[in-house]
Each structure stands twice: as C-alpha cells, then as structure tokens.
Amino acid sequence: MTDSRLKMALIGCGGIAQAHWQGIQRVATRVDVTAVVDNNPDAAKAMAEQTGAVAYTDIDDALKNGDFDAVDIMLPHDLHESAATACFDVGKHVLLEKPMAHSIESAERILEAGSKVDTVFMIAEQAQYWTDVAKARELMDAGAIGEVISASGNFYDRVAIDLDAPPPWRYSLAVSGGGLTVDGGAHWIRPLRMMMGEVDEVIGVAGHHVPRMEGESWSRMLMKFENGTVGVLTCQNVMHAAGPTDMFRVTGTEGEIQITGGREGQLMLFNRDHPRGESIMNAVEGKRDSYGAEIKDFCEVVLDSTTMAAPPEYSLGEFRTAQALYRSIKSGHWEKVW
C-alpha cells in the first residue's frame, strides 16, 4: 500500500542524524519522524524542533511512551547492542547504523537477537545505494572491460584538529572497535565487495598520525577476493591540502572503469570503443541521496514486505574485513575474513 506510512524514532541526534533527516525529507518521504532521542537534552530539543517530533533523553522512556513503530539507531558503536536489543524486545523495527557493533562478539549477539523477532532488522550502509557502483557492476557483468583482474579504492577523510576540545568518541578504541578503516573505510569496503565479490583474506599496514586517536588514522590493505581477483584499499585521514584521486578503479583484460570523487564525480569507462574515456554518468546526486535511499529501502521492507538490498548478515563483512586487517598487522601474515 503506497499510501501507508511509517512512524520512526531517531535515536541519536549527532551529525549523522542530520544526513538521515535530510534523506527522509528528500527521498524516504513515507517516513514520519515522531520521536527523537539523545541523552544530551539540547541535542534532543534541537532535533525535535527540526522534525516536529517529541524529544526524549532516555531510550527506555521513549520506548515506553513514544508513538512510533520503527527506530533509526545512530549511536556510538559500543551502544548498538543495548539499544538494538531493547528495541527488539518491545517489537520495534530496527534500522541500525553501521558498523553493527564495536566487536564481532557483540555483532553476533545482535544478529542472534534480530533473528528471533518478527520485526524488520536492517543495517544502514549508504554505499549499498551508490548509483555509480551499481552501474559499474552492471558494466562489468556486461563484459565492458573483459575479464576482471583487480580493483583499487581510495578513501580520504579530512579532519580538523581542536586540541582544546574533548576528543571525538570515534577516537576511542573501546567505543569504536577500531580506527578509520572500520568506520569511514567501511563505505569503501562495501562497494569493493559489491563489484568484486566477497573478500577472502587480507594483509596490510596501518599507522597513527592524528593526535589522541587511539585507532589507526591511515591504513593500506591488500585484498584477495573469493573469485581470485585482487584489490587494494587506502584509508587516510588528512589534516592538510590534498590532491584529487580516484574513489575506485576496476581493471579488466580489455579496459578500466574509474569512479572519481568530488562535486563533479563521474563514472568513466575506458575500453576499445572509448580509448580516451566515456563519461557514463554523474553520480553526485546518487551519493547525496544514498542516506535517503537506505531509509526508503527499510521503509518499503516494513510497509510493503519487499526484499532489502542487503541483509544484516551481509553487513558484517565490512567489520570482519577491518578486523582481519588488524590481525594481519600483528601477525605479519594474510588473515581470513570469514
């Protein structure tokens, strides 16, 4: 029923909540935000004023008294398990920001709890909805670059350092479960998996250059995929000017696919028919709307019983890939992802 609507609570009113709210307004327009939750009263109040929702500072209070059927959980990683299970217990549909948790053990407990309820459980990973990645895979499947050999990804994330302010929660290993690779790097691991197939094993290096950040602030990872292809992923925090680079490049026996970043991001195809490159699409709008697309997908699964783009079990792959990298740094050897 396309006229049905979904009442949702936003749990966590930090920066990512703004992206989700904009996505609801632009794309997931069948969602009504009726409650917002944050233990910071000012943050909850500000979000309530934006959305017209009722503000709560305690999740249990919201679950007891709020008027909503689904939740969008956007909390620090170490709080995902307690929040998700509390919502499962009272029959709420759960959309949970990636990564699923701060540890494999916690993620597996969440998956087990989610498997025992009749409500919808989905992990929010907006890269699943990047239109250029989907088109790249379509071109690969059509043989546009011949037999696929390898891929590369480059994730550069600018950070501003304020040593007078408390460090972000993401800088804590106990809270986040890792550094840059497990957090923002997940948005590059997912497209590599979508284009190249499942990751089998990895080896890599990492280091620290961002003050007070306990996890790695840069990493370089070699990847072997189950189908025999290979890849490399660079994750880098930058505190300075940086030049342009590919977001992704996929090489085959007869050509290459390139995905560029920035405001003029393009999907380019290089092959015998297009030796100088052909612009297949501009995907800036698709990336901008990917937060809304993931929430729209979740909403349609709940309201229309559609099939979600990626089940929660699949979403464990990014976290497991990052954890395999961390093990490889200690062992000096290739480490299995699964």
C-alpha positions as CSV (number, residue, x, y, z in Angstrom):
1,M,0.0,0.0,0.0
2,T,1.8,3.1,-1.3
3,D,-0.3,5.4,0.9
4,S,0.8,3.7,4.2
5,R,3.3,5.5,6.3
6,L,6.0,4.6,8.9
7,K,6.3,6.3,12.3
8,M,10.0,6.4,13.2
9,A,12.1,7.5,16.2
10,L,15.6,8.8,15.6
11,I,17.8,7.5,18.4
12,G,21.0,9.6,18.5
13,C,20.9,13.3,17.4
14,G,24.5,13.8,16.3
15,G,25.9,14.8,12.9
16,I,24.7,11.7,11.1
17,A,21.2,12.3,12.2
18,Q,21.2,15.4,10.0
19,A,22.1,13.4,7.0
20,H,19.3,10.9,7.8
21,W,16.7,13.6,8.3
22,Q,17.6,15.3,5.0
23,G,17.3,11.9,3.4
24,I,13.9,11.4,4.9
25,Q,12.8,14.8,3.6
26,R,14.1,14.2,0.1
27,V,13.7,10.5,-0.6
28,A,12.1,8.4,2.2
29,T,9.0,10.6,2.2
30,R,6.7,7.9,3.6
31,V,8.5,8.2,7.0
32,D,7.2,10.4,9.7
33,V,9.7,11.2,12.5
34,T,7.5,11.2,15.6
35,A,10.3,10.9,18.3
36,V,13.9,11.8,18.8
37,V,16.2,10.5,21.5
38,D,19.5,11.8,22.8
39,N,21.0,11.9,26.3
40,N,22.0,15.5,25.6
41,P,18.9,17.5,26.2
42,D,20.0,20.3,24.0
43,A,20.7,18.0,21.0
44,A,17.3,16.2,21.5
45,K,15.5,19.6,21.7
46,A,17.2,21.0,18.6
47,M,16.3,17.8,16.6
48,A,12.7,17.9,17.9
49,E,12.4,21.5,16.7
50,Q,13.7,20.5,13.2
51,T,11.5,17.4,12.8
52,G,8.4,18.3,14.8
53,A,8.9,15.2,16.9
54,V,8.7,14.6,20.6
55,A,12.1,14.8,22.4
56,Y,13.3,12.2,24.8
57,T,16.6,11.9,26.7
58,D,16.2,8.3,27.6
59,I,15.7,5.4,25.2
60,D,13.6,3.4,27.7
61,D,11.3,6.3,28.3
62,A,10.9,6.7,24.5
63,L,10.1,3.0,24.0
64,K,7.5,3.2,26.8
65,N,5.8,6.4,25.9
66,G,6.7,7.3,22.3
67,D,4.4,6.9,19.3
68,F,6.5,5.0,16.7
69,D,6.8,1.6,15.1
70,A,10.5,1.8,13.9
71,V,13.8,3.2,15.1
72,D,16.8,4.5,13.4
73,I,19.7,4.0,15.8
74,M,22.7,6.3,15.3
75,L,24.7,5.9,18.5
76,P,28.4,5.3,19.2
77,H,29.3,1.7,18.2
78,D,29.5,0.3,21.7
79,L,25.9,1.3,22.4
80,H,24.5,-0.5,19.4
81,E,23.8,-3.8,21.1
82,S,22.0,-2.5,24.2
83,A,19.9,-0.1,22.0
84,A,19.0,-2.7,19.4
85,T,18.1,-5.4,21.8
86,A,15.9,-3.0,23.8
87,C,14.0,-2.2,20.6
88,F,13.8,-5.8,19.6
89,D,12.3,-6.7,23.0
90,V,9.3,-4.3,22.5
91,G,8.6,-5.2,18.9
92,K,10.1,-2.2,17.0
93,H,11.5,-2.4,13.5
94,V,15.2,-1.6,13.7
95,L,17.5,0.3,11.3
96,L,21.0,0.3,12.8
97,E,23.8,2.4,11.6
98,K,27.0,0.6,10.5
99,P,29.1,-0.9,11.8
100,M,26.8,-3.3,13.5
101,A,28.8,-3.1,16.8
102,H,32.2,-2.5,18.3
103,S,33.2,-6.2,18.4
104,I,32.5,-9.4,16.5
105,E,31.0,-10.9,19.6
106,S,28.6,-8.0,20.1
107,A,27.6,-8.1,16.4
108,E,26.9,-11.8,16.6
109,R,24.7,-11.3,19.6
110,I,22.8,-8.6,17.8
111,L,22.3,-10.9,14.8
112,E,21.0,-13.7,17.0
113,A,18.6,-11.4,18.8
114,G,17.4,-10.0,15.5
115,S,16.8,-13.5,14.1
116,K,14.4,-14.3,16.9
117,V,11.9,-11.4,16.3
118,D,9.3,-11.0,13.6
119,T,10.1,-7.3,13.0
120,V,12.5,-5.9,10.4
121,F,16.2,-5.6,11.2
122,M,18.5,-3.8,8.7
123,I,21.9,-2.3,8.8
124,A,22.2,1.2,7.4
125,E,25.1,1.3,4.9
126,Q,24.5,4.0,2.3
127,A,27.3,2.8,0.0
128,Q,25.0,0.0,-0.9
129,Y,22.9,2.6,-2.7
130,W,25.6,4.5,-4.6
131,T,24.3,4.5,-8.1
132,D,27.7,4.6,-9.8
133,V,28.8,1.5,-8.0
134,A,25.7,-0.3,-9.1
135,K,26.3,0.9,-12.7
136,A,29.9,-0.2,-12.6
137,R,28.9,-3.7,-11.6
138,E,26.4,-3.7,-14.5
139,L,29.1,-2.7,-16.9
140,M,31.4,-5.4,-15.5
141,D,28.7,-8.1,-15.9
142,A,28.1,-7.0,-19.5
143,G,31.8,-7.5,-20.3
144,A,32.6,-3.9,-20.9
145,I,36.2,-4.3,-19.5
146,G,36.7,-8.0,-20.3
147,E,37.7,-10.4,-17.6
148,V,38.0,-8.5,-14.3
149,I,41.5,-8.6,-12.8
150,S,41.8,-6.1,-9.9
151,A,40.3,-3.1,-8.2
152,S,41.5,-0.2,-6.0
153,G,39.8,2.1,-3.6
154,N,40.9,5.4,-2.1
155,F,39.2,6.8,1.0
156,Y,40.5,10.2,2.1
157,D,38.8,11.9,5.0
158,R,39.6,15.4,6.1
159,V,39.8,16.0,9.9
160,A,40.0,19.3,11.8
161,I,42.1,19.1,15.0
162,D,41.0,21.1,18.0
163,L,43.2,20.1,20.9
164,D,41.2,22.3,23.3
165,A,38.0,20.2,22.7
166,P,37.4,16.7,24.1
167,P,38.4,14.1,21.5
168,P,35.5,12.6,19.4
169,W,34.1,9.3,20.6
170,R,35.4,7.8,17.4
171,Y,38.9,8.2,18.7
172,S,38.3,5.7,21.5
173,L,39.1,2.0,20.6
174,A,36.8,0.8,23.3
175,V,33.9,2.7,21.8
176,S,34.5,2.4,18.1
177,G,36.1,-1.0,17.8
178,G,38.8,0.3,15.5
179,G,40.1,3.3,13.7
180,L,39.5,4.8,10.3
181,T,39.2,1.5,8.4
182,V,36.3,0.1,10.5
183,D,34.5,3.4,10.5
184,G,34.5,5.5,7.3
185,G,36.6,2.9,5.4
186,A,33.5,0.6,5.6
187,H,31.9,2.8,2.9
188,W,34.7,1.8,0.6
189,I,34.9,-1.9,1.6
190,R,31.2,-2.3,0.7
191,P,31.5,-1.1,-2.9
192,L,34.6,-3.3,-3.4
193,R,32.6,-6.3,-2.2
194,M,29.6,-5.3,-4.4
195,M,31.8,-5.0,-7.5
196,M,34.4,-7.7,-6.9
197,G,32.6,-10.3,-4.7
198,E,33.3,-11.4,-1.2
199,V,36.7,-10.8,0.4
200,D,38.6,-13.9,1.3
201,E,41.7,-12.7,3.1
202,V,43.7,-9.5,3.6
203,I,47.1,-8.3,4.7
204,G,48.1,-4.7,5.4
205,V,49.8,-2.0,7.4
206,A,48.4,1.0,9.4
207,G,49.6,3.8,11.5
208,H,48.8,6.8,13.7
209,H,49.3,10.5,12.9
210,V,46.1,12.1,14.2
211,P,46.6,13.4,17.8
212,R,44.7,11.5,20.5
213,M,43.2,9.0,18.0
214,E,43.7,5.5,19.5
215,G,42.8,3.6,16.4
216,E,44.6,3.8,13.1
217,S,44.4,7.1,11.2
218,W,45.7,5.5,8.0
219,S,45.9,2.0,6.5
220,R,46.9,0.2,3.3
221,M,45.2,-3.1,2.7
222,L,45.8,-5.8,0.1
223,M,42.7,-7.9,-0.5
224,K,42.1,-11.3,-2.1
225,F,38.6,-12.0,-3.2
226,E,37.0,-15.4,-3.3
227,N,36.7,-15.4,-7.1
228,G,40.5,-15.0,-7.5
229,T,40.6,-11.3,-8.2
230,V,42.6,-8.9,-6.1
231,G,42.3,-5.4,-4.7
232,V,43.9,-2.7,-2.6
233,L,42.3,-0.1,-0.3
234,T,43.8,3.0,1.0
235,C,42.2,4.8,4.0
236,Q,43.7,8.1,5.0
237,N,42.9,10.9,7.4
238,V,44.2,14.2,6.0
239,M,44.9,17.4,8.0
240,H,46.2,19.4,5.1
241,A,45.5,20.2,1.4
242,A,45.2,17.0,-0.7
243,G,45.1,16.4,-4.4
244,P,42.3,14.6,-6.3
245,T,42.3,10.9,-6.6
246,D,40.1,8.0,-7.8
247,M,37.5,6.8,-5.5
248,F,37.6,3.4,-7.3
249,R,39.3,1.9,-10.3
250,V,38.5,-1.6,-11.7
251,T,40.8,-3.1,-14.2
252,G,40.0,-5.9,-16.7
253,T,41.7,-7.5,-19.6
254,E,40.0,-5.1,-22.1
255,G,39.6,-1.9,-20.2
256,E,39.0,0.0,-17.0
257,I,36.2,1.6,-15.0
258,Q,37.0,4.7,-13.0
259,I,34.9,6.4,-10.4
260,T,36.0,9.8,-9.5
261,G,35.0,11.9,-6.4
262,G,34.2,15.4,-5.6
263,R,31.4,17.7,-6.8
264,E,31.9,16.6,-10.4
265,G,32.2,12.9,-9.6
266,Q,32.0,10.7,-12.7
267,L,31.8,7.1,-13.7
268,M,34.2,6.7,-16.6
269,L,34.6,3.8,-19.0
270,F,37.9,3.1,-20.9
271,N,38.0,0.3,-23.4
272,R,38.5,-0.3,-27.2
273,D,35.4,1.7,-28.0
274,H,36.3,4.5,-25.6
275,P,40.1,4.7,-25.6
276,R,40.0,8.3,-24.1
277,G,37.3,7.5,-21.7
278,E,33.5,7.9,-21.9
279,S,31.5,9.5,-19.1
280,I,28.8,7.0,-18.3
281,M,27.1,9.0,-15.5
282,N,27.5,11.7,-13.0
283,A,26.7,10.2,-9.6
284,V,27.0,13.1,-7.2
285,E,23.2,13.2,-6.7
286,G,23.1,9.5,-6.2
287,K,25.6,9.7,-3.4
288,R,23.9,12.7,-1.9
289,D,20.6,10.8,-1.8
290,S,22.0,7.5,-0.6
291,Y,21.1,8.1,3.0
292,G,17.5,8.6,2.0
293,A,17.7,5.6,-0.3
294,E,18.7,3.3,2.6
295,I,15.9,4.6,4.8
296,K,13.4,4.3,1.8
297,D,14.5,0.6,1.4
298,F,14.0,-0.1,5.1
299,C,10.6,1.7,5.0
300,E,9.4,-0.4,2.0
301,V,10.5,-3.6,3.6
302,V,8.4,-2.8,6.6
303,L,5.4,-1.4,4.8
304,D,5.4,-3.4,1.6
305,S,7.2,-6.6,2.5
306,T,9.8,-6.0,-0.2
307,T,13.3,-7.6,0.0
308,M,16.1,-5.4,1.4
309,A,19.1,-4.7,-0.8
310,A,21.5,-6.3,1.7
311,P,20.5,-8.5,4.8
312,P,22.1,-7.7,8.1
313,E,24.4,-10.7,7.9
314,Y,26.0,-9.3,4.8
315,S,26.7,-6.1,6.6
316,L,29.1,-7.9,8.9
317,G,31.6,-8.2,6.0
318,E,33.0,-4.7,6.3
319,F,33.7,-5.1,10.1
320,R,35.2,-8.5,9.6
321,T,37.4,-7.2,6.8
322,A,38.7,-4.4,9.0
323,Q,39.3,-6.8,11.9
324,A,41.2,-9.2,9.6
325,L,43.4,-6.2,8.7
326,Y,44.1,-5.6,12.4
327,R,45.1,-9.2,12.9
328,S,47.3,-9.2,9.9
329,I,49.2,-6.2,11.2
330,K,50.0,-8.1,14.4
331,S,50.8,-11.4,12.7
332,G,52.5,-10.2,9.5
333,H,50.6,-12.7,7.5
334,W,47.4,-12.9,5.4
335,E,44.3,-13.3,7.6
336,K,41.0,-14.8,6.6
337,V,37.9,-12.6,6.8
338,W,35.4,-15.3,7.4
